[in-house]
Amino acid sequence: MSNVCQCCSKKISISKVFCSKECQEEFFQSAAISIPKQFIKRLYFFCDENEREKEISEFAKRHNWSERIVSKKTEDLYKQYYEHLSL
Ligand SMILES: [Zn+2]
């Protein structure tokens, strides 16, 4: 029997929930981060790629969050909100 890491889905022993301390931190930080839908919309519909990176970086800094995690979560939310729409 085995479990999978709640963060990266790697196989781990049944007694564990995360494969590493980094994954554990990432999971909880990601859960704590809230990103307004309006912000996602602006990033993907009104910004080019460079502007989007800059906006994400500033947003992460302003809240003292990891830029990598904010960026990942932004992408996930975008998919969740808008990927079903044909653009
Ligand atoms: Zn992991």
PDB file of the backbone (N, CA, C, O) and the ligand in Angstrom, with CONECT records:
HET     ZN  A 101       1
ATOM      1  N   MET A   1       0.840  -1.200   0.000  1.00  0.00           N
ATOM      2  CA  MET A   1       0.000   0.000   0.000  1.00  0.00           C
ATOM      3  C   MET A   1       0.875   1.250   0.000  1.00  0.00           C
ATOM      4  O   MET A   1       1.919   1.296   0.652  1.00  0.00           O
ATOM      5  N   SER A   2       0.443   2.233  -0.722  1.00  0.00           N
ATOM      6  CA  SER A   2       1.171   3.500  -0.663  1.00  0.00           C
ATOM      7  C   SER A   2       0.208   4.665  -0.807  1.00  0.00           C
ATOM      8  O   SER A   2      -0.951   4.515  -1.194  1.00  0.00           O
ATOM      9  N   ASN A   3       0.735   5.816  -0.484  1.00  0.00           N
ATOM     10  CA  ASN A   3       0.004   7.057  -0.586  1.00  0.00           C
ATOM     11  C   ASN A   3       0.637   7.889  -1.694  1.00  0.00           C
ATOM     12  O   ASN A   3       1.724   7.559  -2.167  1.00  0.00           O
ATOM     13  N   VAL A   4      -0.028   8.961  -2.114  1.00  0.00           N
ATOM     14  CA  VAL A   4       0.659   9.904  -3.000  1.00  0.00           C
ATOM     15  C   VAL A   4       0.764  11.252  -2.296  1.00  0.00           C
ATOM     16  O   VAL A   4      -0.105  11.640  -1.515  1.00  0.00           O
ATOM     17  N   CYS A   5       1.847  11.949  -2.593  1.00  0.00           N
ATOM     18  CA  CYS A   5       2.056  13.286  -2.038  1.00  0.00           C
ATOM     19  C   CYS A   5       0.892  14.184  -2.452  1.00  0.00           C
ATOM     20  O   CYS A   5       0.517  14.226  -3.624  1.00  0.00           O
ATOM     21  N   GLN A   6       0.329  14.895  -1.491  1.00  0.00           N
ATOM     22  CA  GLN A   6      -0.811  15.779  -1.763  1.00  0.00           C
ATOM     23  C   GLN A   6      -0.425  16.971  -2.637  1.00  0.00           C
ATOM     24  O   GLN A   6      -1.286  17.672  -3.170  1.00  0.00           O
ATOM     25  N   CYS A   7       0.851  17.183  -2.771  1.00  0.00           N
ATOM     26  CA  CYS A   7       1.302  18.337  -3.544  1.00  0.00           C
ATOM     27  C   CYS A   7       1.747  17.953  -4.948  1.00  0.00           C
ATOM     28  O   CYS A   7       1.282  18.542  -5.923  1.00  0.00           O
ATOM     29  N   CYS A   8       2.652  16.960  -5.068  1.00  0.00           N
ATOM     30  CA  CYS A   8       3.221  16.663  -6.388  1.00  0.00           C
ATOM     31  C   CYS A   8       2.803  15.288  -6.914  1.00  0.00           C
ATOM     32  O   CYS A   8       3.196  14.902  -8.015  1.00  0.00           O
ATOM     33  N   SER A   9       2.008  14.546  -6.133  1.00  0.00           N
ATOM     34  CA  SER A   9       1.489  13.241  -6.546  1.00  0.00           C
ATOM     35  C   SER A   9       2.531  12.131  -6.679  1.00  0.00           C
ATOM     36  O   SER A   9       2.267  11.093  -7.286  1.00  0.00           O
ATOM     37  N   LYS A  10       3.704  12.353  -6.113  1.00  0.00           N
ATOM     38  CA  LYS A  10       4.717  11.305  -6.088  1.00  0.00           C
ATOM     39  C   LYS A  10       4.292  10.232  -5.099  1.00  0.00           C
ATOM     40  O   LYS A  10       3.655  10.530  -4.089  1.00  0.00           O
ATOM     41  N   LYS A  11       4.646   8.972  -5.391  1.00  0.00           N
ATOM     42  CA  LYS A  11       4.317   7.891  -4.471  1.00  0.00           C
ATOM     43  C   LYS A  11       5.144   7.997  -3.202  1.00  0.00           C
ATOM     44  O   LYS A  11       6.355   8.209  -3.255  1.00  0.00           O
ATOM     45  N   ILE A  12       4.478   7.848  -2.054  1.00  0.00           N
ATOM     46  CA  ILE A  12       5.159   7.924  -0.765  1.00  0.00           C
ATOM     47  C   ILE A  12       4.593   6.858   0.159  1.00  0.00           C
ATOM     48  O   ILE A  12       3.592   6.215  -0.157  1.00  0.00           O
ATOM     49  N   SER A  13       5.234   6.678   1.290  1.00  0.00           N
ATOM     50  CA  SER A  13       4.763   5.623   2.196  1.00  0.00           C
ATOM     51  C   SER A  13       3.426   6.015   2.814  1.00  0.00           C
ATOM     52  O   SER A  13       3.092   7.195   2.925  1.00  0.00           O
ATOM     53  N   ILE A  14       2.686   5.017   3.204  1.00  0.00           N
ATOM     54  CA  ILE A  14       1.318   5.209   3.701  1.00  0.00           C
ATOM     55  C   ILE A  14       1.268   6.091   4.951  1.00  0.00           C
ATOM     56  O   ILE A  14       0.246   6.715   5.236  1.00  0.00           O
ATOM     57  N   SER A  15       2.366   6.138   5.687  1.00  0.00           N
ATOM     58  CA  SER A  15       2.384   6.938   6.919  1.00  0.00           C
ATOM     59  C   SER A  15       2.603   8.428   6.658  1.00  0.00           C
ATOM     60  O   SER A  15       2.505   9.244   7.574  1.00  0.00           O
ATOM     61  N   LYS A  16       2.899   8.781   5.397  1.00  0.00           N
ATOM     62  CA  LYS A  16       3.187  10.179   5.090  1.00  0.00           C
ATOM     63  C   LYS A  16       2.076  10.823   4.282  1.00  0.00           C
ATOM     64  O   LYS A  16       1.281  10.136   3.640  1.00  0.00           O
ATOM     65  N   VAL A  17       2.027  12.158   4.318  1.00  0.00           N
ATOM     66  CA  VAL A  17       1.058  12.899   3.519  1.00  0.00           C
ATOM     67  C   VAL A  17       1.768  13.656   2.393  1.00  0.00           C
ATOM     68  O   VAL A  17       1.211  13.865   1.316  1.00  0.00           O
ATOM     69  N   PHE A  18       3.025  14.066   2.674  1.00  0.00           N
ATOM     70  CA  PHE A  18       3.819  14.789   1.681  1.00  0.00           C
ATOM     71  C   PHE A  18       5.161  14.098   1.494  1.00  0.00           C
ATOM     72  O   PHE A  18       5.647  13.433   2.409  1.00  0.00           O
ATOM     73  N   CYS A  19       5.759  14.246   0.331  1.00  0.00           N
ATOM     74  CA  CYS A  19       7.043  13.584   0.080  1.00  0.00           C
ATOM     75  C   CYS A  19       8.203  14.346   0.704  1.00  0.00           C
ATOM     76  O   CYS A  19       9.247  13.766   1.000  1.00  0.00           O
ATOM     77  N   SER A  20       8.016  15.647   0.903  1.00  0.00           N
ATOM     78  CA  SER A  20       9.114  16.461   1.430  1.00  0.00           C
ATOM     79  C   SER A  20       8.564  17.655   2.197  1.00  0.00           C
ATOM     80  O   SER A  20       7.377  17.972   2.128  1.00  0.00           O
ATOM     81  N   LYS A  21       9.453  18.301   2.921  1.00  0.00           N
ATOM     82  CA  LYS A  21       9.077  19.501   3.668  1.00  0.00           C
ATOM     83  C   LYS A  21       8.677  20.616   2.686  1.00  0.00           C
ATOM     84  O   LYS A  21       7.764  21.399   2.947  1.00  0.00           O
ATOM     85  N   GLU A  22       9.383  20.662   1.560  1.00  0.00           N
ATOM     86  CA  GLU A  22       9.091  21.682   0.540  1.00  0.00           C
ATOM     87  C   GLU A  22       7.661  21.532   0.009  1.00  0.00           C
ATOM     88  O   GLU A  22       6.930  22.510  -0.149  1.00  0.00           O
ATOM     89  N   CYS A  23       7.288  20.281  -0.258  1.00  0.00           N
ATOM     90  CA  CYS A  23       5.936  20.032  -0.758  1.00  0.00           C
ATOM     91  C   CYS A  23       4.893  20.402   0.289  1.00  0.00           C
ATOM     92  O   CYS A  23       3.841  20.953  -0.035  1.00  0.00           O
ATOM     93  N   GLN A  24       5.190  20.099   1.520  1.00  0.00           N
ATOM     94  CA  GLN A  24       4.261  20.435   2.597  1.00  0.00           C
ATOM     95  C   GLN A  24       4.073  21.947   2.672  1.00  0.00           C
ATOM     96  O   GLN A  24       2.948  22.437   2.769  1.00  0.00           O
ATOM     97  N   GLU A  25       5.179  22.680   2.626  1.00  0.00           N
ATOM     98  CA  GLU A  25       5.112  24.139   2.676  1.00  0.00           C
ATOM     99  C   GLU A  25       4.371  24.691   1.470  1.00  0.00           C
ATOM    100  O   GLU A  25       3.540  25.591   1.585  1.00  0.00           O
ATOM    101  N   GLU A  26       4.689  24.137   0.324  1.00  0.00           N
ATOM    102  CA  GLU A  26       4.055  24.610  -0.900  1.00  0.00           C
ATOM    103  C   GLU A  26       2.542  24.392  -0.857  1.00  0.00           C
ATOM    104  O   GLU A  26       1.762  25.255  -1.258  1.00  0.00           O
ATOM    105  N   PHE A  27       2.149  23.224  -0.363  1.00  0.00           N
ATOM    106  CA  PHE A  27       0.733  22.894  -0.287  1.00  0.00           C
ATOM    107  C   PHE A  27      -0.009  23.876   0.610  1.00  0.00           C
ATOM    108  O   PHE A  27      -1.072  24.378   0.243  1.00  0.00           O
ATOM    109  N   PHE A  28       0.553  24.152   1.790  1.00  0.00           N
ATOM    110  CA  PHE A  28      -0.152  25.037   2.721  1.00  0.00           C
ATOM    111  C   PHE A  28      -0.095  26.492   2.273  1.00  0.00           C
ATOM    112  O   PHE A  28      -1.047  27.250   2.458  1.00  0.00           O
ATOM    113  N   GLN A  29       1.018  26.865   1.689  1.00  0.00           N
ATOM    114  CA  GLN A  29       1.093  28.240   1.190  1.00  0.00           C
ATOM    115  C   GLN A  29       0.102  28.436   0.037  1.00  0.00           C
ATOM    116  O   GLN A  29      -0.581  29.455  -0.056  1.00  0.00           O
ATOM    117  N   SER A  30       0.050  27.442  -0.820  1.00  0.00           N
ATOM    118  CA  SER A  30      -0.858  27.517  -1.955  1.00  0.00           C
ATOM    119  C   SER A  30      -2.315  27.590  -1.495  1.00  0.00           C
ATOM    120  O   SER A  30      -3.126  28.305  -2.084  1.00  0.00           O
ATOM    121  N   ALA A  31      -2.637  26.845  -0.439  1.00  0.00           N
ATOM    122  CA  ALA A  31      -4.003  26.869   0.086  1.00  0.00           C
ATOM    123  C   ALA A  31      -4.331  28.224   0.710  1.00  0.00           C
ATOM    124  O   ALA A  31      -5.487  28.648   0.708  1.00  0.00           O
ATOM    125  N   ALA A  32      -3.319  28.899   1.243  1.00  0.00           N
ATOM    126  CA  ALA A  32      -3.536  30.175   1.926  1.00  0.00           C
ATOM    127  C   ALA A  32      -3.627  31.347   0.948  1.00  0.00           C
ATOM    128  O   ALA A  32      -4.181  32.398   1.272  1.00  0.00           O
ATOM    129  N   ILE A  33      -3.087  31.154  -0.231  1.00  0.00           N
ATOM    130  CA  ILE A  33      -3.060  32.231  -1.212  1.00  0.00           C
ATOM    131  C   ILE A  33      -4.431  32.384  -1.861  1.00  0.00           C
ATOM    132  O   ILE A  33      -4.994  31.419  -2.379  1.00  0.00           O
ATOM    133  N   SER A  34      -4.958  33.593  -1.829  1.00  0.00           N
ATOM    134  CA  SER A  34      -6.187  33.792  -2.589  1.00  0.00           C
ATOM    135  C   SER A  34      -5.947  34.834  -3.669  1.00  0.00           C
ATOM    136  O   SER A  34      -5.396  35.907  -3.422  1.00  0.00           O
ATOM    137  N   ILE A  35      -6.372  34.488  -4.856  1.00  0.00           N
ATOM    138  CA  ILE A  35      -6.142  35.348  -6.005  1.00  0.00           C
ATOM    139  C   ILE A  35      -7.487  35.759  -6.588  1.00  0.00           C
ATOM    140  O   ILE A  35      -8.261  34.898  -7.006  1.00  0.00           O
ATOM    141  N   PRO A  36      -7.783  37.072  -6.626  1.00  0.00           N
ATOM    142  CA  PRO A  36      -9.087  37.504  -7.128  1.00  0.00           C
ATOM    143  C   PRO A  36      -9.290  37.135  -8.595  1.00  0.00           C
ATOM    144  O   PRO A  36      -8.368  37.215  -9.406  1.00  0.00           O
ATOM    145  N   LYS A  37     -10.505  36.735  -8.913  1.00  0.00           N
ATOM    146  CA  LYS A  37     -10.837  36.351 -10.275  1.00  0.00           C
ATOM    147  C   LYS A  37     -10.567  37.487 -11.271  1.00  0.00           C
ATOM    148  O   LYS A  37     -10.118  37.263 -12.395  1.00  0.00           O
ATOM    149  N   GLN A  38     -10.854  38.701 -10.820  1.00  0.00           N
ATOM    150  CA  GLN A  38     -10.607  39.866 -11.681  1.00  0.00           C
ATOM    151  C   GLN A  38      -9.128  39.976 -12.071  1.00  0.00           C
ATOM    152  O   GLN A  38      -8.792  40.363 -13.190  1.00  0.00           O
ATOM    153  N   PHE A  39      -8.270  39.631 -11.132  1.00  0.00           N
ATOM    154  CA  PHE A  39      -6.827  39.682 -11.369  1.00  0.00           C
ATOM    155  C   PHE A  39      -6.430  38.658 -12.438  1.00  0.00           C
ATOM    156  O   PHE A  39      -5.655  38.967 -13.344  1.00  0.00           O
ATOM    157  N   ILE A  40      -6.961  37.452 -12.327  1.00  0.00           N
ATOM    158  CA  ILE A  40      -6.698  36.396 -13.310  1.00  0.00           C
ATOM    159  C   ILE A  40      -7.168  36.856 -14.695  1.00  0.00           C
ATOM    160  O   ILE A  40      -6.464  36.709 -15.694  1.00  0.00           O
ATOM    161  N   LYS A  41      -8.360  37.409 -14.718  1.00  0.00           N
ATOM    162  CA  LYS A  41      -8.948  37.857 -15.978  1.00  0.00           C
ATOM    163  C   LYS A  41      -8.053  38.909 -16.635  1.00  0.00           C
ATOM    164  O   LYS A  41      -7.765  38.844 -17.831  1.00  0.00           O
ATOM    165  N   ARG A  42      -7.623  39.874 -15.829  1.00  0.00           N
ATOM    166  CA  ARG A  42      -6.768  40.937 -16.351  1.00  0.00           C
ATOM    167  C   ARG A  42      -5.471  40.349 -16.912  1.00  0.00           C
ATOM    168  O   ARG A  42      -5.027  40.717 -18.000  1.00  0.00           O
ATOM    169  N   LEU A  43      -4.870  39.423 -16.144  1.00  0.00           N
ATOM    170  CA  LEU A  43      -3.595  38.839 -16.560  1.00  0.00           C
ATOM    171  C   LEU A  43      -3.685  38.149 -17.915  1.00  0.00           C
ATOM    172  O   LEU A  43      -2.798  38.286 -18.757  1.00  0.00           O
ATOM    173  N   TYR A  44      -4.769  37.406 -18.111  1.00  0.00           N
ATOM    174  CA  TYR A  44      -4.832  36.564 -19.305  1.00  0.00           C
ATOM    175  C   TYR A  44      -5.525  37.225 -20.486  1.00  0.00           C
ATOM    176  O   TYR A  44      -5.335  36.801 -21.626  1.00  0.00           O
ATOM    177  N   PHE A  45      -6.322  38.249 -20.237  1.00  0.00           N
ATOM    178  CA  PHE A  45      -7.033  38.850 -21.362  1.00  0.00           C
ATOM    179  C   PHE A  45      -6.514  40.227 -21.737  1.00  0.00           C
ATOM    180  O   PHE A  45      -6.739  40.700 -22.851  1.00  0.00           O
ATOM    181  N   PHE A  46      -5.818  40.872 -20.805  1.00  0.00           N
ATOM    182  CA  PHE A  46      -5.379  42.238 -21.094  1.00  0.00           C
ATOM    183  C   PHE A  46      -3.877  42.448 -20.981  1.00  0.00           C
ATOM    184  O   PHE A  46      -3.387  43.547 -21.239  1.00  0.00           O
ATOM    185  N   CYS A  47      -3.141  41.415 -20.602  1.00  0.00           N
ATOM    186  CA  CYS A  47      -1.688  41.553 -20.482  1.00  0.00           C
ATOM    187  C   CYS A  47      -0.999  40.634 -21.489  1.00  0.00           C
ATOM    188  O   CYS A  47      -1.498  39.555 -21.808  1.00  0.00           O
ATOM    189  N   ASP A  48       0.158  41.082 -21.983  1.00  0.00           N
ATOM    190  CA  ASP A  48       0.961  40.130 -22.755  1.00  0.00           C
ATOM    191  C   ASP A  48       1.818  39.338 -21.765  1.00  0.00           C
ATOM    192  O   ASP A  48       1.737  39.547 -20.555  1.00  0.00           O
ATOM    193  N   GLU A  49       2.637  38.430 -22.292  1.00  0.00           N
ATOM    194  CA  GLU A  49       3.350  37.509 -21.413  1.00  0.00           C
ATOM    195  C   GLU A  49       4.290  38.222 -20.433  1.00  0.00           C
ATOM    196  O   GLU A  49       4.387  37.843 -19.266  1.00  0.00           O
ATOM    197  N   ASN A  50       4.977  39.254 -20.923  1.00  0.00           N
ATOM    198  CA  ASN A  50       5.897  40.000 -20.057  1.00  0.00           C
ATOM    199  C   ASN A  50       5.170  40.746 -18.955  1.00  0.00           C
ATOM    200  O   ASN A  50       5.588  40.731 -17.797  1.00  0.00           O
ATOM    201  N   GLU A  51       4.084  41.394 -19.324  1.00  0.00           N
ATOM    202  CA  GLU A  51       3.288  42.130 -18.338  1.00  0.00           C
ATOM    203  C   GLU A  51       2.735  41.181 -17.280  1.00  0.00           C
ATOM    204  O   GLU A  51       2.695  41.500 -16.092  1.00  0.00           O
ATOM    205  N   ARG A  52       2.306  39.993 -17.749  1.00  0.00           N
ATOM    206  CA  ARG A  52       1.740  38.999 -16.849  1.00  0.00           C
ATOM    207  C   ARG A  52       2.778  38.577 -15.804  1.00  0.00           C
ATOM    208  O   ARG A  52       2.474  38.502 -14.614  1.00  0.00           O
ATOM    209  N   GLU A  53       3.989  38.306 -16.254  1.00  0.00           N
ATOM    210  CA  GLU A  53       5.060  37.921 -15.335  1.00  0.00           C
ATOM    211  C   GLU A  53       5.321  39.006 -14.309  1.00  0.00           C
ATOM    212  O   GLU A  53       5.494  38.731 -13.121  1.00  0.00           O
ATOM    213  N   LYS A  54       5.349  40.240 -14.781  1.00  0.00           N
ATOM    214  CA  LYS A  54       5.614  41.386 -13.911  1.00  0.00           C
ATOM    215  C   LYS A  54       4.494  41.550 -12.881  1.00  0.00           C
ATOM    216  O   LYS A  54       4.757  41.777 -11.700  1.00  0.00           O
ATOM    217  N   GLU A  55       3.267  41.436 -13.328  1.00  0.00           N
ATOM    218  CA  GLU A  55       2.106  41.555 -12.429  1.00  0.00           C
ATOM    219  C   GLU A  55       2.131  40.470 -11.354  1.00  0.00           C
ATOM    220  O   GLU A  55       1.880  40.746 -10.180  1.00  0.00           O
ATOM    221  N   ILE A  56       2.430  39.249 -11.755  1.00  0.00           N
ATOM    222  CA  ILE A  56       2.480  38.129 -10.813  1.00  0.00           C
ATOM    223  C   ILE A  56       3.584  38.351  -9.796  1.00  0.00           C
ATOM    224  O   ILE A  56       3.400  38.118  -8.601  1.00  0.00           O
ATOM    225  N   SER A  57       4.729  38.802 -10.278  1.00  0.00           N
ATOM    226  CA  SER A  57       5.857  39.060  -9.400  1.00  0.00           C
ATOM    227  C   SER A  57       5.508  40.133  -8.365  1.00  0.00           C
ATOM    228  O   SER A  57       5.813  39.977  -7.182  1.00  0.00           O
ATOM    229  N   GLU A  58       4.870  41.218  -8.807  1.00  0.00           N
ATOM    230  CA  GLU A  58       4.497  42.301  -7.886  1.00  0.00           C
ATOM    231  C   GLU A  58       3.431  41.845  -6.885  1.00  0.00           C
ATOM    232  O   GLU A  58       3.478  42.173  -5.700  1.00  0.00           O
ATOM    233  N   PHE A  59       2.486  41.090  -7.396  1.00  0.00           N
ATOM    234  CA  PHE A  59       1.412  40.568  -6.543  1.00  0.00           C
ATOM    235  C   PHE A  59       1.995  39.663  -5.451  1.00  0.00           C
ATOM    236  O   PHE A  59       1.616  39.772  -4.285  1.00  0.00           O
ATOM    237  N   ALA A  60       2.908  38.780  -5.827  1.00  0.00           N
ATOM    238  CA  ALA A  60       3.540  37.869  -4.875  1.00  0.00           C
ATOM    239  C   ALA A  60       4.338  38.638  -3.832  1.00  0.00           C
ATOM    240  O   ALA A  60       4.264  38.340  -2.640  1.00  0.00           O
ATOM    241  N   LYS A  61       5.102  39.628  -4.283  1.00  0.00           N
ATOM    242  CA  LYS A  61       5.921  40.432  -3.367  1.00  0.00           C
ATOM    243  C   LYS A  61       5.056  41.195  -2.375  1.00  0.00           C
ATOM    244  O   LYS A  61       5.351  41.255  -1.181  1.00  0.00           O
ATOM    245  N   ARG A  62       3.978  41.779  -2.898  1.00  0.00           N
ATOM    246  CA  ARG A  62       3.087  42.590  -2.071  1.00  0.00           C
ATOM    247  C   ARG A  62       2.535  41.762  -0.898  1.00  0.00           C
ATOM    248  O   ARG A  62       2.369  42.278   0.207  1.00  0.00           O
ATOM    249  N   HIS A  63       2.255  40.480  -1.147  1.00  0.00           N
ATOM    250  CA  HIS A  63       1.679  39.638  -0.107  1.00  0.00           C
ATOM    251  C   HIS A  63       2.715  38.745   0.572  1.00  0.00           C
ATOM    252  O   HIS A  63       2.393  37.966   1.470  1.00  0.00           O
ATOM    253  N   ASN A  64       3.962  38.874   0.127  1.00  0.00           N
ATOM    254  CA  ASN A  64       5.034  38.080   0.698  1.00  0.00           C
ATOM    255  C   ASN A  64       4.846  36.578   0.456  1.00  0.00           C
ATOM    256  O   ASN A  64       5.075  35.757   1.344  1.00  0.00           O
ATOM    257  N   TRP A  65       4.426  36.244  -0.763  1.00  0.00           N
ATOM    258  CA  TRP A  65       4.233  34.864  -1.146  1.00  0.00           C
ATOM    259  C   TRP A  65       5.298  34.466  -2.162  1.00  0.00           C
ATOM    260  O   TRP A  65       5.915  35.320  -2.798  1.00  0.00           O
ATOM    261  N   SER A  66       5.500  33.180  -2.302  1.00  0.00           N
ATOM    262  CA  SER A  66       6.450  32.698  -3.286  1.00  0.00           C
ATOM    263  C   SER A  66       5.913  32.930  -4.696  1.00  0.00           C
ATOM    264  O   SER A  66       4.797  32.532  -5.029  1.00  0.00           O
ATOM    265  N   GLU A  67       6.724  33.576  -5.502  1.00  0.00           N
ATOM    266  CA  GLU A  67       6.321  33.907  -6.868  1.00  0.00           C
ATOM    267  C   GLU A  67       5.994  32.653  -7.676  1.00  0.00           C
ATOM    268  O   GLU A  67       5.062  32.634  -8.481  1.00  0.00           O
ATOM    269  N   ARG A  68       6.787  31.606  -7.439  1.00  0.00           N
ATOM    270  CA  ARG A  68       6.580  30.346  -8.151  1.00  0.00           C
ATOM    271  C   ARG A  68       5.202  29.751  -7.841  1.00  0.00           C
ATOM    272  O   ARG A  68       4.502  29.267  -8.730  1.00  0.00           O
ATOM    273  N   ILE A  69       4.836  29.801  -6.567  1.00  0.00           N
ATOM    274  CA  ILE A  69       3.552  29.223  -6.167  1.00  0.00           C
ATOM    275  C   ILE A  69       2.388  30.074  -6.681  1.00  0.00           C
ATOM    276  O   ILE A  69       1.379  29.546  -7.149  1.00  0.00           O
ATOM    277  N   VAL A  70       2.543  31.395  -6.589  1.00  0.00           N
ATOM    278  CA  VAL A  70       1.495  32.285  -7.107  1.00  0.00           C
ATOM    279  C   VAL A  70       1.301  32.048  -8.602  1.00  0.00           C
ATOM    280  O   VAL A  70       0.176  31.991  -9.099  1.00  0.00           O
ATOM    281  N   SER A  71       2.408  31.914  -9.296  1.00  0.00           N
ATOM    282  CA  SER A  71       2.348  31.714 -10.741  1.00  0.00           C
ATOM    283  C   SER A  71       1.647  30.400 -11.094  1.00  0.00           C
ATOM    284  O   SER A  71       0.835  30.343 -12.018  1.00  0.00           O
ATOM    285  N   LYS A  72       1.971  29.361 -10.351  1.00  0.00           N
ATOM    286  CA  LYS A  72       1.362  28.055 -10.572  1.00  0.00           C
ATOM    287  C   LYS A  72      -0.137  28.112 -10.280  1.00  0.00           C
ATOM    288  O   LYS A  72      -0.953  27.582 -11.033  1.00  0.00           O
ATOM    289  N   LYS A  73      -0.478  28.769  -9.171  1.00  0.00           N
ATOM    290  CA  LYS A  73      -1.877  28.844  -8.773  1.00  0.00           C
ATOM    291  C   LYS A  73      -2.686  29.696  -9.771  1.00  0.00           C
ATOM    292  O   LYS A  73      -3.835  29.384 -10.083  1.00  0.00           O
ATOM    293  N   THR A  74      -2.073  30.752 -10.249  1.00  0.00           N
ATOM    294  CA  THR A  74      -2.715  31.606 -11.249  1.00  0.00           C
ATOM    295  C   THR A  74      -3.090  30.793 -12.482  1.00  0.00           C
ATOM    296  O   THR A  74      -4.188  30.911 -13.026  1.00  0.00           O
ATOM    297  N   GLU A  75      -2.140  29.966 -12.902  1.00  0.00           N
ATOM    298  CA  GLU A  75      -2.362  29.133 -14.081  1.00  0.00           C
ATOM    299  C   GLU A  75      -3.488  28.121 -13.840  1.00  0.00           C
ATOM    300  O   GLU A  75      -4.350  27.908 -14.693  1.00  0.00           O
ATOM    301  N   ASP A  76      -3.456  27.511 -12.661  1.00  0.00           N
ATOM    302  CA  ASP A  76      -4.506  26.545 -12.307  1.00  0.00           C
ATOM    303  C   ASP A  76      -5.880  27.200 -12.311  1.00  0.00           C
ATOM    304  O   ASP A  76      -6.847  26.648 -12.834  1.00  0.00           O
ATOM    305  N   LEU A  77      -5.949  28.411 -11.706  1.00  0.00           N
ATOM    306  CA  LEU A  77      -7.231  29.105 -11.613  1.00  0.00           C
ATOM    307  C   LEU A  77      -7.723  29.527 -12.991  1.00  0.00           C
ATOM    308  O   LEU A  77      -8.913  29.455 -13.296  1.00  0.00           O
ATOM    309  N   TYR A  78      -6.780  29.967 -13.810  1.00  0.00           N
ATOM    310  CA  TYR A  78      -7.148  30.364 -15.164  1.00  0.00           C
ATOM    311  C   TYR A  78      -7.792  29.186 -15.895  1.00  0.00           C
ATOM    312  O   TYR A  78      -8.821  29.335 -16.554  1.00  0.00           O
ATOM    313  N   LYS A  79      -7.176  28.030 -15.770  1.00  0.00           N
ATOM    314  CA  LYS A  79      -7.721  26.819 -16.415  1.00  0.00           C
ATOM    315  C   LYS A  79      -9.107  26.504 -15.885  1.00  0.00           C
ATOM    316  O   LYS A  79     -10.031  26.179 -16.630  1.00  0.00           O
ATOM    317  N   GLN A  80      -9.217  26.614 -14.560  1.00  0.00           N
ATOM    318  CA  GLN A  80     -10.477  26.312 -13.895  1.00  0.00           C
ATOM    319  C   GLN A  80     -11.592  27.259 -14.359  1.00  0.00           C
ATOM    320  O   GLN A  80     -12.722  26.831 -14.598  1.00  0.00           O
ATOM    321  N   TYR A  81     -11.259  28.545 -14.481  1.00  0.00           N
ATOM    322  CA  TYR A  81     -12.287  29.533 -14.826  1.00  0.00           C
ATOM    323  C   TYR A  81     -12.578  29.594 -16.319  1.00  0.00           C
ATOM    324  O   TYR A  81     -13.732  29.693 -16.735  1.00  0.00           O
ATOM    325  N   TYR A  82     -11.510  29.532 -17.124  1.00  0.00           N
ATOM    326  CA  TYR A  82     -11.675  29.954 -18.517  1.00  0.00           C
ATOM    327  C   TYR A  82     -11.349  28.919 -19.579  1.00  0.00           C
ATOM    328  O   TYR A  82     -11.638  29.134 -20.757  1.00  0.00           O
ATOM    329  N   GLU A  83     -10.747  27.790 -19.183  1.00  0.00           N
ATOM    330  CA  GLU A  83     -10.284  26.898 -20.229  1.00  0.00           C
ATOM    331  C   GLU A  83     -11.422  26.287 -21.043  1.00  0.00           C
ATOM    332  O   GLU A  83     -11.239  25.936 -22.209  1.00  0.00           O
ATOM    333  N   HIS A  84     -12.570  26.163 -20.439  1.00  0.00           N
ATOM    334  CA  HIS A  84     -13.711  25.583 -21.156  1.00  0.00           C
ATOM    335  C   HIS A  84     -14.279  26.547 -22.197  1.00  0.00           C
ATOM    336  O   HIS A  84     -15.025  26.136 -23.085  1.00  0.00           O
ATOM    337  N   LEU A  85     -13.929  27.817 -22.089  1.00  0.00           N
ATOM    338  CA  LEU A  85     -14.414  28.782 -23.071  1.00  0.00           C
ATOM    339  C   LEU A  85     -13.562  28.693 -24.328  1.00  0.00           C
ATOM    340  O   LEU A  85     -12.338  28.579 -24.259  1.00  0.00           O
ATOM    341  N   SER A  86     -14.209  28.746 -25.447  1.00  0.00           N
ATOM    342  CA  SER A  86     -13.403  28.788 -26.676  1.00  0.00           C
ATOM    343  C   SER A  86     -13.152  30.236 -27.013  1.00  0.00           C
ATOM    344  O   SER A  86     -14.080  31.022 -27.204  1.00  0.00           O
ATOM    345  N   LEU A  87     -11.886  30.572 -27.084  1.00  0.00           N
ATOM    346  CA  LEU A  87     -11.524  31.973 -27.279  1.00  0.00           C
ATOM    347  C   LEU A  87     -11.171  32.272 -28.731  1.00  0.00           C
ATOM    348  O   LEU A  87     -10.843  33.411 -29.065  1.00  0.00           O
TER     349      LEU A  87
HETATM  350 ZN    ZN A 101       5.687  16.028  -3.156  1.00  0.00          ZN2+
END
